Amino acid sequence: MRLLGQFFFCVILTLSLSGCFELDYYLSSVTGHLQIISRRQSISDLLQQKTTPTDLQQRLEEITEIRDYASRKLFLPENGSYRSYVKLDRPYVVWNVVATPEFSLTPLQWCFPIAGCVTYRGYFDLDQAKEFARSLDSDHFDTAVIGSPAYSTLQWFDDPVLSTFSDWPLPSIAKLIFHELAHQKLYVQDDSVFNESFATTVGQIGIDLWLQERGDPEMTLHYRQQQKRQQQFNELLLTTRQELEKLYDSKQPEVEMHAAKLAIFDNLRQSYVQLRESWQGYRGYDAWFSQVNNARFASINTYHRWVPAFKLVFAQEHQDLQSFYRRCQAIAEQPEKQRQQLLEALLAKARQKNNNS
């Protein structure tokens, strides 16, 4: 009954807030979501069932420990999220379409019931996502179709553990669960960059604390290597982003700007190949660089833009998580313009601190 009630709630909300031309998209989204949550199986039940494969049982036990840690030590919401499991027959649960103008790194926004305005448009069907991206390509937008292993319903539903990420290395699973629960902790309507940067920060802080408590040197070493590569990747992109922003602000003729844009992306690929030589055969970013464009830059920025600022707040609050959450809540409650100015100031301080260290 609860599921049926939620279904009608979503449909009624959709019909009341959307135009007819969006109706098919909204109904497809509601249907896709309900198909997933209707297949949820309680993890506690699966752990007791003799028919549960041994490897899955072990992994679900480890995920349960991670989920308990999230509430017990990270003060993230204690609810039914990530206490059920769904097996899917695809590599991602949704595919997000991100789009930018040809000469801009500012992504388009789409506005939805409940979630508000966000810098992506999600699809449960890959073909539908590609079709929508193609419609934007024809209007000269840079687009990217990016698979996502999970998504948050912001406590409207109990989000399940999905097979799309359940076989990942444990630190990656932990960081993802901490990230998604952080959306339930704090969410600002119509500010994707704030929301994703905050959740990314909580995920990074959480995994550091979780690894310390776990005390597994080999796992910690592997994660630190991955973290270092991610940092080098972000630094490489930051330099290129600054070059692109300078180019797009120059207001050159479009033909010249297009040629310069392609040259910047070519230089980026060459810089990546040089960087990759120090990674002892790791090629995990190859696919990203093979499809690099403005939209992919915008997506990365959404998740990482304010991370240095939030980490500075965490340090200023003496690494006390509850104080950190209260401070972030206070920032979130500021009007948009003041919030942006405050985060920009924190970001400048964080970069200055890193440059001096």
Backbone torsions as a table, in degrees:
resi	resn	phi	psi	omega
1	MET	NA	-40.3	-179.4
2	ARG	-61.9	-43.0	179.9
3	LEU	-62.1	-44.1	179.8
4	LEU	-62.6	-41.6	178.8
5	GLY	-63.6	-40.3	178.1
6	GLN	-65.3	-36.7	179.8
7	PHE	-62.0	-49.9	-179.3
8	PHE	-65.1	-33.7	176.6
9	PHE	-60.4	-47.4	-178.9
10	CYS	-63.3	-43.2	-178.7
11	VAL	-64.1	-46.1	-179.5
12	ILE	-61.8	-42.4	179.3
13	LEU	-64.0	-41.4	178.5
14	THR	-60.1	-49.4	-177.6
15	LEU	-63.5	-33.5	-175.6
16	SER	-80.3	-26.2	-172.8
17	LEU	-109.6	-5.8	-175.6
18	SER	-116.0	154.4	174.0
19	GLY	-82.3	166.2	-177.1
20	CYS	-61.1	-36.6	-176.6
21	PHE	-67.2	-16.6	178.9
22	GLU	-100.9	-3.1	-172.2
23	LEU	-61.2	-43.9	-179.7
24	ASP	-60.5	-40.8	-180.0
25	TYR	-64.2	-47.0	-178.2
26	TYR	-64.4	-42.8	-179.6
27	LEU	-65.7	-36.7	176.8
28	SER	-64.4	-38.8	179.3
29	SER	-67.2	-44.4	178.6
30	VAL	-61.8	-45.2	-179.9
31	THR	-62.3	-44.8	179.4
32	GLY	-61.0	-42.4	179.6
33	HIS	-66.2	-45.4	-178.1
34	LEU	-66.0	-31.5	175.8
35	GLN	-62.6	-33.4	179.4
36	ILE	-75.3	-51.3	-174.6
37	ILE	-70.6	-22.7	177.5
38	SER	-71.4	-14.7	-179.6
39	ARG	-99.8	7.2	-179.4
40	ARG	-63.2	137.8	172.9
41	GLN	-121.7	133.5	179.5
42	SER	-61.2	130.3	178.8
43	ILE	-63.8	-39.7	178.8
44	SER	-60.5	-37.2	177.0
45	ASP	-68.9	-42.6	179.9
46	LEU	-62.2	-34.7	179.9
47	LEU	-69.1	-23.2	-179.4
48	GLN	-92.6	-16.0	-177.1
49	GLN	-81.6	130.8	-179.9
50	LYS	-69.2	-19.9	-179.0
51	THR	-81.3	-8.8	178.9
52	THR	-70.8	124.4	178.7
53	PRO	-53.7	144.7	-175.4
54	THR	-59.8	-43.0	-178.2
55	ASP	-66.3	-37.5	177.0
56	LEU	-68.6	-40.0	178.8
57	GLN	-60.1	-44.5	178.9
58	GLN	-63.2	-42.6	-179.3
59	ARG	-66.4	-39.3	179.0
60	LEU	-67.2	-32.4	174.6
61	GLU	-64.3	-41.7	179.4
62	GLU	-67.5	-39.8	178.8
63	ILE	-66.9	-36.7	176.6
64	THR	-61.6	-39.7	177.4
65	GLU	-63.4	-41.5	178.0
66	ILE	-63.0	-43.7	-178.9
67	ARG	-64.0	-40.6	177.2
68	ASP	-64.2	-40.7	179.5
69	TYR	-61.5	-39.2	-177.7
70	ALA	-56.9	-41.3	-179.3
71	SER	-84.4	-38.3	-174.4
72	ARG	-72.8	-40.9	-173.1
73	LYS	-111.1	-26.1	-178.8
74	LEU	-102.2	-2.3	177.0
75	PHE	58.9	33.5	175.2
76	LEU	-87.9	159.3	-171.0
77	PRO	-53.5	136.9	175.5
78	GLU	-99.7	107.6	-178.4
79	ASN	-156.5	-163.3	-176.9
80	GLY	-83.9	-1.2	179.5
81	SER	-65.4	136.3	179.1
82	TYR	63.1	29.5	172.5
83	ARG	-119.2	14.5	172.9
84	SER	-135.5	169.1	-173.5
85	TYR	-136.7	141.7	175.8
86	VAL	-133.7	127.9	175.1
87	LYS	-94.1	124.6	178.9
88	LEU	-111.1	158.3	-179.6
89	ASP	-104.0	32.8	-179.7
90	ARG	-148.0	161.3	-175.2
91	PRO	-76.9	-21.7	180.0
92	TYR	-132.6	152.8	178.6
93	VAL	-84.3	-36.1	175.8
94	VAL	-139.5	160.9	173.3
95	TRP	-121.4	125.1	-178.3
96	ASN	-99.8	131.1	175.7
97	VAL	-96.1	123.2	176.5
98	VAL	-115.6	139.5	-177.9
99	ALA	-143.3	144.5	175.6
100	THR	-135.4	158.2	169.5
101	PRO	-60.7	162.0	-175.7
102	GLU	-60.3	-33.9	-177.1
103	PHE	-123.1	52.7	178.5
104	SER	-158.2	150.0	174.7
105	LEU	-104.6	9.0	178.7
106	THR	-89.6	117.2	-175.7
107	PRO	-74.5	153.0	170.5
108	LEU	-65.2	155.2	176.8
109	GLN	-118.2	147.0	172.2
110	TRP	-126.4	140.6	-175.1
111	CYS	-110.7	135.5	-174.7
112	PHE	-132.9	157.2	170.6
113	PRO	-58.7	144.6	175.9
114	ILE	73.0	-60.6	-174.1
115	ALA	-74.9	-21.4	-177.5
116	GLY	79.7	-153.1	-177.5
117	CYS	-91.8	129.8	-178.1
118	VAL	-133.7	164.2	-173.6
119	THR	-95.6	31.3	176.6
120	TYR	-158.9	166.1	178.2
121	ARG	-132.0	115.9	-171.7
122	GLY	-93.8	146.4	178.8
123	TYR	-133.8	140.5	174.0
124	PHE	-84.6	-8.0	-179.0
125	ASP	-121.6	124.1	-176.4
126	LEU	-63.4	-41.3	-178.8
127	ASP	-62.2	-39.3	178.1
128	GLN	-65.6	-38.8	178.4
129	ALA	-63.2	-44.4	179.7
130	LYS	-64.9	-39.6	179.5
131	GLU	-62.9	-42.3	179.0
132	PHE	-66.6	-40.5	178.8
133	ALA	-61.7	-40.8	178.8
134	ARG	-62.2	-36.0	178.6
135	SER	-64.7	-30.8	177.2
136	LEU	-79.5	-36.1	176.5
137	ASP	-56.0	-40.3	-177.7
138	SER	-66.3	-19.0	176.7
139	ASP	-98.1	15.8	174.7
140	HIS	69.6	29.3	170.5
141	PHE	-90.5	148.6	167.4
142	ASP	-80.8	130.2	-177.6
143	THR	-128.9	158.6	173.8
144	ALA	-145.3	137.4	173.3
145	VAL	-108.3	113.2	-170.1
146	ILE	-119.2	118.9	178.9
147	GLY	-71.0	140.7	179.0
148	SER	-124.0	130.9	-178.7
149	PRO	-79.7	-12.4	-176.9
150	ALA	-157.6	166.3	173.6
151	TYR	-154.6	159.6	-178.5
152	SER	-107.7	137.6	174.3
153	THR	-99.0	12.7	174.2
154	LEU	55.1	41.4	176.4
155	GLN	73.1	5.4	173.1
156	TRP	-69.3	-29.6	176.2
157	PHE	-135.4	162.9	173.2
158	ASP	-84.7	106.4	-176.2
159	ASP	-68.8	134.1	-177.7
160	PRO	-92.0	160.9	163.8
161	VAL	-70.5	136.1	-177.2
162	LEU	-116.7	150.1	177.4
163	SER	-65.3	-14.3	178.8
164	THR	-67.7	-16.6	177.2
165	PHE	-136.8	-3.9	-172.8
166	SER	-69.3	-17.3	178.4
167	ASP	-101.8	11.3	175.1
168	TRP	-68.0	165.5	168.8
169	PRO	-57.7	144.6	-173.6
170	LEU	-56.0	-43.1	178.9
171	PRO	-58.9	-36.0	179.5
172	SER	-68.6	-38.5	176.4
173	ILE	-64.2	-45.6	-178.6
174	ALA	-60.0	-46.3	-178.5
175	LYS	-63.0	-39.3	179.3
176	LEU	-64.6	-45.6	-179.9
177	ILE	-64.0	-41.9	177.4
178	PHE	-61.8	-41.0	179.8
179	HIS	-61.2	-50.1	-176.1
180	GLU	-67.9	-36.9	177.1
181	LEU	-68.1	-29.1	177.4
182	ALA	-62.7	-31.9	175.6
183	HIS	-62.6	-33.3	177.8
184	GLN	-74.4	-26.5	179.4
185	LYS	-73.7	-42.4	-176.1
186	LEU	-152.5	126.1	-179.4
187	TYR	-146.0	126.8	-179.3
188	VAL	-105.1	121.8	-179.8
189	GLN	-59.1	132.4	172.8
190	ASP	69.4	24.6	178.8
191	ASP	-137.4	79.9	-177.6
192	SER	-61.7	-39.3	-176.1
193	VAL	-65.7	-42.7	176.3
194	PHE	-60.6	-50.7	-174.4
195	ASN	-61.4	-47.5	-176.6
196	GLU	-73.4	-36.5	178.0
197	SER	-66.4	-41.1	177.1
198	PHE	-62.2	-47.1	-178.6
199	ALA	-65.3	-38.7	176.7
200	THR	-61.5	-41.8	179.1
201	THR	-63.3	-46.2	178.8
202	VAL	-61.1	-39.8	177.8
203	GLY	-61.8	-41.7	-179.4
204	GLN	-70.7	-42.4	177.0
205	ILE	-63.2	-45.1	-177.8
206	GLY	-61.7	-42.3	-177.8
207	ILE	-69.1	-34.9	176.4
208	ASP	-61.5	-46.1	-179.9
209	LEU	-67.7	-39.6	-179.8
210	TRP	-64.7	-41.6	179.0
211	LEU	-66.2	-37.8	177.6
212	GLN	-60.7	-45.0	-179.0
213	GLU	-69.8	-35.3	-177.8
214	ARG	-68.7	-37.9	176.0
215	GLY	65.7	43.2	178.6
216	ASP	-111.4	98.6	-174.4
217	PRO	-58.0	-41.4	-178.0
218	GLU	-65.8	-44.6	178.5
219	MET	-63.7	-41.1	-179.8
220	THR	-64.7	-41.8	179.3
221	LEU	-62.4	-44.7	179.6
222	HIS	-61.5	-42.6	179.7
223	TYR	-66.4	-40.9	-180.0
224	ARG	-62.1	-37.4	177.4
225	GLN	-64.7	-42.8	177.8
226	GLN	-63.6	-42.1	-179.6
227	GLN	-63.2	-39.2	179.1
228	LYS	-64.8	-42.1	177.5
229	ARG	-62.6	-41.4	178.7
230	GLN	-62.0	-41.2	179.5
231	GLN	-64.8	-42.9	178.2
232	GLN	-64.5	-39.1	176.2
233	PHE	-60.3	-47.7	-179.3
234	ASN	-63.1	-40.1	180.0
235	GLU	-65.8	-39.2	177.5
236	LEU	-62.7	-42.7	-179.7
237	LEU	-69.4	-34.9	-179.7
238	LEU	-62.3	-44.1	178.9
239	THR	-60.8	-45.2	-179.8
240	THR	-67.9	-37.5	178.6
241	ARG	-59.2	-42.4	179.2
242	GLN	-63.0	-38.1	177.4
243	GLU	-65.0	-42.5	179.8
244	LEU	-65.7	-43.2	179.7
245	GLU	-61.3	-41.4	178.1
246	LYS	-63.0	-42.1	179.1
247	LEU	-63.2	-47.7	-175.6
248	TYR	-69.0	-25.9	176.8
249	ASP	-80.8	-11.5	-174.8
250	SER	-75.5	-19.2	178.5
251	LYS	58.0	36.2	174.6
252	GLN	-69.3	165.8	172.4
253	PRO	-56.2	147.4	-173.1
254	GLU	-59.7	-38.1	-179.1
255	VAL	-62.1	-44.7	179.6
256	GLU	-67.7	-40.4	-179.4
257	MET	-65.5	-38.7	179.4
258	HIS	-62.8	-44.1	179.7
259	ALA	-64.5	-41.8	179.5
260	ALA	-66.4	-36.7	177.7
261	LYS	-61.5	-47.7	179.2
262	LEU	-62.1	-37.6	179.2
263	ALA	-65.2	-40.4	178.6
264	ILE	-63.3	-43.1	179.2
265	PHE	-66.3	-36.5	176.9
266	ASP	-64.2	-43.0	177.8
267	ASN	-63.2	-37.2	178.4
268	LEU	-62.0	-45.0	179.8
269	ARG	-61.7	-41.4	179.0
270	GLN	-64.8	-39.8	178.2
271	SER	-65.2	-37.0	178.0
272	TYR	-65.0	-42.6	179.3
273	VAL	-59.9	-41.1	177.8
274	GLN	-65.0	-43.5	179.0
275	LEU	-63.3	-41.0	-176.7
276	ARG	-62.3	-25.0	179.7
277	GLU	-62.1	-22.7	180.0
278	SER	-90.4	3.8	-173.4
279	TRP	-100.7	13.7	173.3
280	GLN	52.2	47.8	174.4
281	GLY	89.7	-4.9	179.3
282	TYR	-71.5	129.1	-176.5
283	ARG	-129.9	29.1	-173.1
284	GLY	-65.7	-15.7	-179.3
285	TYR	-102.9	4.1	-176.3
286	ASP	-57.3	-45.3	-177.3
287	ALA	-62.7	-38.8	180.0
288	TRP	-61.1	-46.0	-176.4
289	PHE	-74.3	-22.6	178.3
290	SER	-72.1	-18.0	-177.5
291	GLN	-124.4	24.0	-172.7
292	VAL	-64.4	136.0	174.3
293	ASN	-161.1	-176.3	-178.4
294	ASN	-58.1	-40.2	-175.9
295	ALA	-63.4	-39.1	178.8
296	ARG	-68.8	-35.1	174.2
297	PHE	-62.9	-42.6	-179.4
298	ALA	-62.5	-40.1	-179.3
299	SER	-64.0	-44.8	178.6
300	ILE	-62.0	-42.0	-179.8
301	ASN	-61.7	-37.9	179.7
302	THR	-58.0	-39.5	-175.2
303	TYR	-87.0	-19.1	-171.5
304	HIS	-126.3	-5.7	-172.6
305	ARG	-51.8	-52.2	-172.8
306	TRP	-101.2	9.5	-177.6
307	VAL	-58.4	-46.8	177.4
308	PRO	-59.0	-35.7	179.1
309	ALA	-66.3	-45.0	179.5
310	PHE	-67.0	-35.8	178.2
311	LYS	-67.2	-33.5	175.5
312	LEU	-65.5	-41.1	176.5
313	VAL	-59.1	-43.6	178.8
314	PHE	-59.5	-42.4	178.2
315	ALA	-67.2	-40.9	179.6
316	GLN	-64.5	-28.8	178.2
317	GLU	-91.1	20.4	175.8
318	HIS	57.2	35.2	176.4
319	GLN	56.9	32.4	174.8
320	ASP	-96.9	113.0	-172.6
321	LEU	-62.0	-42.0	-177.4
322	GLN	-66.7	-37.9	174.8
323	SER	-65.9	-39.2	177.2
324	PHE	-59.6	-45.9	179.5
325	TYR	-62.4	-41.9	179.9
326	ARG	-63.6	-41.1	179.4
327	ARG	-65.3	-42.9	179.1
328	CYS	-64.9	-36.5	177.0
329	GLN	-63.1	-40.8	178.9
330	ALA	-64.5	-39.8	176.9
331	ILE	-64.3	-42.5	-178.6
332	ALA	-61.7	-31.7	-176.4
333	GLU	-79.4	-7.6	177.5
334	GLN	-71.1	148.4	171.9
335	PRO	-55.5	154.0	-171.6
336	GLU	-52.1	-47.9	-176.7
337	LYS	-62.4	-46.5	179.3
338	GLN	-66.1	-35.6	178.3
339	ARG	-63.0	-43.8	179.4
340	GLN	-64.0	-42.5	179.9
341	GLN	-63.8	-40.6	179.5
342	LEU	-65.0	-43.5	179.8
343	LEU	-67.7	-37.1	176.9
344	GLU	-62.1	-41.2	179.0
345	ALA	-65.6	-42.1	177.6
346	LEU	-64.3	-39.6	179.5
347	LEU	-63.6	-42.1	178.5
348	ALA	-62.7	-41.2	177.7
349	LYS	-64.6	-40.5	-179.4
350	ALA	-64.3	-43.0	179.7
351	ARG	-67.5	-38.7	177.7
352	GLN	-63.9	-40.9	178.8
353	LYS	-63.3	-42.1	179.6
354	ASN	-66.7	-36.7	179.9
355	ASN	-68.3	-31.4	-178.5
356	ASN	-83.3	-17.4	-177.1
357	SER	-86.1	NA	NA
